[in-house]
């Protein structure tokens, strides 16, 4: 039964009491379902957040990026013409990400008590009680096994061994050493230099080459200004945690400042060495010099005033410095840009997208914007040969290609000349 009410000229339909109860009951059930779903979503988000914090996802992603740089520097295919990503590239990058996640989780299990007394780390999952040590160990074991397995699936036993060795080096040597000796920083820098070697090996290339070791050295040297600046910013925290850091044992900061300056100077020598080894073009020295000058400028400020603000400046400069120097390294890599000269690799380029497809337009833009070409050569009345390193390299490549592969026009001219000589010799013999 239902009733019809008329109020103020409007008609209202009022359902009977049983129907109303049914509507209220179904509405409350739907609300309960929504509450349960929202609680499940919150639990999932919490689990993802805990796993991200245990694995230090941002840091692990950064490490994976350096692995990808080592892989791409070989000139290996990355993407097919159909848009399919190369499996080995995914396995190498993802495998190193998981290995890094495993090492970071083990690190936090070991340092749980010390993290609890440090302002910077007391909100991590273990000291805050968001998860247990067993859960953290489970995540570390799972990600470690999966990461090493992914590297093994690339077909490179060397990559898998380096991945496993890096977990052991970070969690088994570096982490305990932080509580015993300042030397831990130098051991930790070794850990950061290995990922490009893993990427290089995962691409199927031999480590008996200069390029992967130059990349590893670049990362090794970069870590000292980066970490010494970080340690000075959080000196009080490291003191509370009773860690054996240079900053903790350096009351005035003078030793820290000298180490930052020294390793910035060491990094300045890397571009000329890379050119001397034949791994890089001459422009790498110019760009490397500019970036190292920026780092040395920040180090000089810190040396004069050893404040947290100047340490933060060094830290931020290093975050800008590394990706730009890696880009310059890849942009001027002789191996990367000569890896497609033969017929087999040129055929490969038709079906696969490599890093060269991105870098070549950048190199062309660099030639167009070359200051030497724009402001020096164009002012001469008579044309002069270009002294720009970009143009010198491109012109030498063209000469080499012309000497190696004669053009079709040259072949036709040679054939015509040979036919003419043959006909002339025949006519001469007939006249005789």
Secondary structure, DSSP 8 states (H G I E B T S, - for coil): --EEEEETTEEEEE--HHHHHHHHHHHHHHHHHHHHHHHHHHHHHHHHHHHHHHHTHHHHHHHHHHHHHHHHTTT---EETTS-B-HHHHHHHHHHHHHHHHHHHHHHHHTHHHHHH-TTTTTSHHHHTSS-HHHHHHHHHHHHHHHHHHHHHTT-HHHHHHHHHHHIIIIIIIHHHTTT-TTHHHHHHHHHHHHHHHHHHHTT--S-SHHHHHHHHHHHHHHHHHHHHHHHHTHHHHHHTT---TTTT-SSSHHHHHHHHHHHHHHHHHHHHHHHTTSB-THHHHHHHHHHHHHHHHHHHHHH---HHHHHHHHHHHHHHHHHHHHHHHHTBHHHHHTT-SHHHHHHHHHEE-THHHHHHHHHHHHHT-HHHHHTGGG-SS------HHHHHHHHHHHHHHHHS--HHHHHHHHHHHHHHHHHHHHHHHH-
